[in-house]
Amino acid sequence: MVSFPDDVLRAIDVEAERRGTSRSGLLRTLAEESMRSGVARRIQRMKRLDDAAGRVARRGGGVSEVVKANRPAR
């Protein structure tokens, strides 16, 4: 069970109708897209860290500084 403010629920219903799906179908699709996008962003970040760490390691260390400098803001 999920609760939404009335205005958000109306917007969800409008978008679901526009896409020709149900409210649940739209929310499932949006959740799946969001999760895939998050995974893709994490993969890209890890690749950038791996590349940066590799450059630092070849110069003699400092990998922990690369990781600290690239931590996401909270």
NURO-7078 format. One record per atom (N, C-alpha, C): atom name; residue number from 1; y, z, x. Coordinates in Angstrom, 3 decimals. Example, Ala and Ser with C-alpha at 12.3 -4.5 7.8 and 13.67 -1.06 7.14 Angstrom:
REM residues 2
<rec 'N'; 1; <-5.690; 7.800; 13.190>>
<rec 'CA'; 1; <-4.500; 7.800; 12.300>>
<rec 'C'; 1; <-3.300; 7.800; 13.200>>
<rec 'N'; 2; <-2.250; 7.080; 12.850>>
<rec 'CA'; 2; <-1.060; 7.140; 13.670>>
<rec 'C'; 2; <0.030; 7.870; 12.900>>
END
This chain:
REM residues 74
<rec 'N'; 1; <-1.163; 0.000; 0.849>>
<rec 'CA'; 1; <0.000; 0.000; 0.000>>
<rec 'C'; 1; <1.231; 0.000; 0.898>>
<rec 'N'; 2; <2.179; -0.857; 0.588>>
<rec 'CA'; 2; <3.413; -0.975; 1.360>>
<rec 'C'; 2; <4.578; -0.942; 0.383>>
<rec 'N'; 3; <5.641; -0.270; 0.751>>
<rec 'CA'; 3; <6.830; -0.209; -0.103>>
<rec 'C'; 3; <7.976; -0.960; 0.552>>
<rec 'N'; 4; <8.735; -1.685; -0.272>>
<rec 'CA'; 4; <9.913; -2.427; 0.177>>
<rec 'C'; 4; <11.061; -2.142; -0.773>>
<rec 'N'; 5; <12.287; -2.171; -0.270>>
<rec 'CA'; 5; <13.440; -2.080; -1.176>>
<rec 'C'; 5; <13.413; -3.284; -2.131>>
<rec 'N'; 6; <14.004; -3.121; -3.298>>
<rec 'CA'; 6; <13.975; -4.178; -4.319>>
<rec 'C'; 6; <14.511; -5.507; -3.813>>
<rec 'N'; 7; <15.610; -5.491; -3.048>>
<rec 'CA'; 7; <16.179; -6.753; -2.577>>
<rec 'C'; 7; <15.255; -7.471; -1.603>>
<rec 'N'; 8; <14.559; -6.720; -0.762>>
<rec 'CA'; 8; <13.606; -7.317; 0.175>>
<rec 'C'; 8; <12.415; -7.889; -0.595>>
<rec 'N'; 9; <11.943; -7.157; -1.572>>
<rec 'CA'; 9; <10.826; -7.622; -2.387>>
<rec 'C'; 9; <11.179; -8.914; -3.123>>
<rec 'N'; 10; <12.401; -8.995; -3.639>>
<rec 'CA'; 10; <12.846; -10.237; -4.304>>
<rec 'C'; 10; <12.843; -11.399; -3.315>>
<rec 'N'; 11; <13.341; -11.161; -2.112>>
<rec 'CA'; 11; <13.366; -12.214; -1.093>>
<rec 'C'; 11; <11.949; -12.646; -0.723>>
<rec 'N'; 12; <11.034; -11.703; -0.629>>
<rec 'CA'; 12; <9.628; -12.017; -0.338>>
<rec 'C'; 12; <9.053; -12.879; -1.453>>
<rec 'N'; 13; <9.307; -12.491; -2.682>>
<rec 'CA'; 13; <8.787; -13.248; -3.820>>
<rec 'C'; 13; <9.349; -14.669; -3.857>>
<rec 'N'; 14; <10.640; -14.812; -3.573>>
<rec 'CA'; 14; <11.264; -16.139; -3.559>>
<rec 'C'; 14; <10.621; -17.007; -2.476>>
<rec 'N'; 15; <10.448; -16.441; -1.291>>
<rec 'CA'; 15; <9.848; -17.202; -0.193>>
<rec 'C'; 15; <8.388; -17.528; -0.475>>
<rec 'N'; 16; <7.660; -16.601; -1.060>>
<rec 'CA'; 16; <6.255; -16.871; -1.411>>
<rec 'C'; 16; <6.167; -18.016; -2.411>>
<rec 'N'; 17; <7.026; -18.008; -3.402>>
<rec 'CA'; 17; <7.030; -19.090; -4.389>>
<rec 'C'; 17; <7.402; -20.412; -3.733>>
<rec 'N'; 18; <8.398; -20.389; -2.853>>
<rec 'CA'; 18; <8.817; -21.609; -2.168>>
<rec 'C'; 18; <7.676; -22.211; -1.363>>
<rec 'N'; 19; <6.856; -21.334; -0.753>>
<rec 'CA'; 19; <5.731; -21.795; 0.067>>
<rec 'C'; 19; <4.476; -22.063; -0.767>>
<rec 'N'; 20; <4.523; -21.718; -2.034>>
<rec 'CA'; 20; <3.357; -21.940; -2.888>>
<rec 'C'; 20; <2.209; -20.992; -2.608>>
<rec 'N'; 21; <2.557; -19.750; -2.325>>
<rec 'CA'; 21; <1.528; -18.755; -2.031>>
<rec 'C'; 21; <1.854; -17.470; -2.778>>
<rec 'N'; 22; <0.991; -16.509; -2.631>>
<rec 'CA'; 22; <1.220; -15.213; -3.262>>
<rec 'C'; 22; <2.029; -14.321; -2.323>>
<rec 'N'; 23; <2.497; -13.228; -2.856>>
<rec 'CA'; 23; <3.200; -12.226; -2.051>>
<rec 'C'; 23; <2.299; -11.743; -0.911>>
<rec 'N'; 24; <1.064; -11.415; -1.246>>
<rec 'CA'; 24; <0.121; -10.948; -0.220>>
<rec 'C'; 24; <-0.147; -12.019; 0.817>>
<rec 'N'; 25; <-0.296; -13.264; 0.361>>
<rec 'CA'; 25; <-0.543; -14.370; 1.280>>
<rec 'C'; 25; <0.615; -14.565; 2.247>>
<rec 'N'; 26; <1.837; -14.481; 1.737>>
<rec 'CA'; 26; <3.009; -14.625; 2.596>>
<rec 'C'; 26; <3.069; -13.489; 3.608>>
<rec 'N'; 27; <2.891; -12.263; 3.160>>
<rec 'CA'; 27; <2.958; -11.121; 4.070>>
<rec 'C'; 27; <1.868; -11.197; 5.138>>
<rec 'N'; 28; <0.679; -11.634; 4.761>>
<rec 'CA'; 28; <-0.409; -11.798; 5.732>>
<rec 'C'; 28; <-0.024; -12.847; 6.783>>
<rec 'N'; 29; <0.511; -14.000; 6.310>>
<rec 'CA'; 29; <0.916; -15.063; 7.222>>
<rec 'C'; 29; <1.998; -14.588; 8.178>>
<rec 'N'; 30; <3.014; -13.906; 7.641>>
<rec 'CA'; 30; <4.102; -13.417; 8.485>>
<rec 'C'; 30; <3.606; -12.387; 9.495>>
<rec 'N'; 31; <2.696; -11.518; 9.084>>
<rec 'CA'; 31; <2.147; -10.518; 10.002>>
<rec 'C'; 31; <1.347; -11.190; 11.119>>
<rec 'N'; 32; <0.529; -12.180; 10.765>>
<rec 'CA'; 32; <-0.260; -12.894; 11.769>>
<rec 'C'; 32; <0.648; -13.633; 12.749>>
<rec 'N'; 33; <1.687; -14.300; 12.233>>
<rec 'CA'; 33; <2.627; -15.015; 13.102>>
<rec 'C'; 33; <3.333; -14.048; 14.045>>
<rec 'N'; 34; <3.727; -12.907; 13.522>>
<rec 'CA'; 34; <4.411; -11.910; 14.338>>
<rec 'C'; 34; <3.506; -11.389; 15.453>>
<rec 'N'; 35; <2.256; -11.121; 15.122>>
<rec 'CA'; 35; <1.324; -10.609; 16.126>>
<rec 'C'; 35; <1.045; -11.667; 17.198>>
<rec 'N'; 36; <0.845; -12.931; 16.788>>
<rec 'CA'; 36; <0.621; -14.001; 17.770>>
<rec 'C'; 36; <1.834; -14.165; 18.675>>
<rec 'N'; 37; <3.013; -14.091; 18.098>>
<rec 'CA'; 37; <4.244; -14.215; 18.874>>
<rec 'C'; 37; <4.367; -13.081; 19.884>>
<rec 'N'; 38; <4.024; -11.880; 19.461>>
<rec 'CA'; 38; <4.079; -10.727; 20.364>>
<rec 'C'; 38; <3.110; -10.873; 21.514>>
<rec 'N'; 39; <1.915; -11.366; 21.230>>
<rec 'CA'; 39; <0.919; -11.588; 22.286>>
<rec 'C'; 39; <1.437; -12.631; 23.264>>
<rec 'N'; 40; <2.008; -13.718; 22.739>>
<rec 'CA'; 40; <2.528; -14.778; 23.604>>
<rec 'C'; 40; <3.647; -14.244; 24.500>>
<rec 'N'; 41; <4.533; -13.411; 23.942>>
<rec 'CA'; 41; <5.617; -12.831; 24.753>>
<rec 'C'; 41; <5.054; -11.939; 25.853>>
<rec 'N'; 42; <4.032; -11.135; 25.514>>
<rec 'CA'; 42; <3.437; -10.258; 26.527>>
<rec 'C'; 42; <2.766; -11.073; 27.628>>
<rec 'N'; 43; <2.110; -12.160; 27.269>>
<rec 'CA'; 43; <1.468; -13.021; 28.269>>
<rec 'C'; 43; <2.521; -13.616; 29.198>>
<rec 'N'; 44; <3.627; -14.086; 28.637>>
<rec 'CA'; 44; <4.704; -14.645; 29.458>>
<rec 'C'; 44; <5.289; -13.586; 30.394>>
<rec 'N'; 45; <5.513; -12.376; 29.867>>
<rec 'CA'; 45; <6.042; -11.298; 30.714>>
<rec 'C'; 45; <5.084; -10.973; 31.852>>
<rec 'N'; 46; <3.792; -10.910; 31.550>>
<rec 'CA'; 46; <2.807; -10.601; 32.583>>
<rec 'C'; 46; <2.784; -11.699; 33.643>>
<rec 'N'; 47; <2.901; -12.948; 33.235>>
<rec 'CA'; 47; <2.933; -14.041; 34.203>>
<rec 'C'; 47; <4.151; -13.917; 35.107>>
<rec 'N'; 48; <5.327; -13.619; 34.513>>
<rec 'CA'; 48; <6.532; -13.443; 35.332>>
<rec 'C'; 48; <6.357; -12.278; 36.311>>
<rec 'N'; 49; <5.767; -11.179; 35.829>>
<rec 'CA'; 49; <5.528; -10.035; 36.717>>
<rec 'C'; 49; <4.546; -10.391; 37.818>>
<rec 'N'; 50; <3.473; -11.107; 37.459>>
<rec 'CA'; 50; <2.494; -11.520; 38.468>>
<rec 'C'; 50; <3.155; -12.400; 39.530>>
<rec 'N'; 51; <3.986; -13.349; 39.079>>
<rec 'CA'; 51; <4.676; -14.232; 40.020>>
<rec 'C'; 51; <5.608; -13.437; 40.923>>
<rec 'N'; 52; <6.405; -12.545; 40.318>>
<rec 'CA'; 52; <7.351; -11.738; 41.103>>
<rec 'C'; 52; <6.612; -10.797; 42.040>>
<rec 'N'; 53; <5.559; -10.181; 41.559>>
<rec 'CA'; 53; <4.790; -9.248; 42.395>>
<rec 'C'; 53; <4.144; -9.993; 43.550>>
<rec 'N'; 54; <3.670; -11.206; 43.290>>
<rec 'CA'; 54; <3.068; -12.005; 44.361>>
<rec 'C'; 54; <4.070; -12.322; 45.446>>
<rec 'N'; 55; <5.297; -12.655; 45.051>>
<rec 'CA'; 55; <6.334; -12.955; 46.048>>
<rec 'C'; 55; <6.647; -11.705; 46.872>>
<rec 'N'; 56; <6.726; -10.562; 46.206>>
<rec 'CA'; 56; <7.036; -9.311; 46.903>>
<rec 'C'; 56; <5.887; -8.912; 47.814>>
<rec 'N'; 57; <4.652; -9.032; 47.311>>
<rec 'CA'; 57; <3.480; -8.630; 48.097>>
<rec 'C'; 57; <3.380; -9.460; 49.374>>
<rec 'N'; 58; <3.732; -10.735; 49.298>>
<rec 'CA'; 58; <3.673; -11.573; 50.489>>
<rec 'C'; 58; <4.714; -11.151; 51.523>>
<rec 'N'; 59; <5.743; -10.440; 51.049>>
<rec 'CA'; 59; <6.780; -9.983; 51.975>>
<rec 'C'; 59; <6.531; -8.546; 52.427>>
<rec 'N'; 60; <5.415; -7.975; 52.043>>
<rec 'CA'; 60; <5.081; -6.663; 52.573>>
<rec 'C'; 60; <5.192; -5.488; 51.630>>
<rec 'N'; 61; <5.216; -5.708; 50.336>>
<rec 'CA'; 61; <5.179; -4.581; 49.418>>
<rec 'C'; 61; <6.327; -4.553; 48.443>>
<rec 'N'; 62; <6.432; -3.451; 47.726>>
<rec 'CA'; 62; <7.504; -3.277; 46.756>>
<rec 'C'; 62; <7.132; -3.700; 45.344>>
<rec 'N'; 63; <5.841; -3.846; 45.067>>
<rec 'CA'; 63; <5.404; -4.295; 43.742>>
<rec 'C'; 63; <5.832; -3.301; 42.663>>
<rec 'N'; 64; <5.766; -2.016; 42.949>>
<rec 'CA'; 64; <6.147; -1.019; 41.929>>
<rec 'C'; 64; <7.610; -1.173; 41.534>>
<rec 'N'; 65; <8.459; -1.545; 42.471>>
<rec 'CA'; 65; <9.870; -1.761; 42.149>>
<rec 'C'; 65; <10.037; -2.957; 41.208>>
<rec 'N'; 66; <9.236; -4.004; 41.399>>
<rec 'CA'; 66; <9.277; -5.177; 40.515>>
<rec 'C'; 66; <8.897; -4.767; 39.103>>
<rec 'N'; 67; <7.830; -3.999; 38.969>>
<rec 'CA'; 67; <7.380; -3.559; 37.653>>
<rec 'C'; 67; <8.453; -2.699; 36.992>>
<rec 'N'; 68; <9.006; -1.744; 37.716>>
<rec 'CA'; 68; <10.052; -0.871; 37.156>>
<rec 'C'; 68; <11.274; -1.675; 36.732>>
<rec 'N'; 69; <11.654; -2.645; 37.522>>
<rec 'CA'; 69; <12.848; -3.448; 37.228>>
<rec 'C'; 69; <12.640; -4.350; 36.005>>
<rec 'N'; 70; <11.383; -4.618; 35.671>>
<rec 'CA'; 70; <11.092; -5.535; 34.567>>
<rec 'C'; 70; <10.558; -4.839; 33.321>>
<rec 'N'; 71; <10.664; -3.529; 33.274>>
<rec 'CA'; 71; <10.238; -2.804; 32.067>>
<rec 'C'; 71; <11.155; -3.152; 30.899>>
<rec 'N'; 72; <10.575; -3.333; 29.719>>
<rec 'CA'; 72; <11.428; -3.628; 28.569>>
<rec 'C'; 72; <12.276; -2.417; 28.189>>
<rec 'N'; 73; <13.452; -2.692; 27.665>>
<rec 'CA'; 73; <14.315; -1.614; 27.199>>
<rec 'C'; 73; <13.704; -0.976; 25.956>>
<rec 'N'; 74; <13.888; 0.312; 25.809>>
<rec 'CA'; 74; <13.322; 0.986; 24.629>>
<rec 'C'; 74; <14.377; 1.341; 23.666>>
END
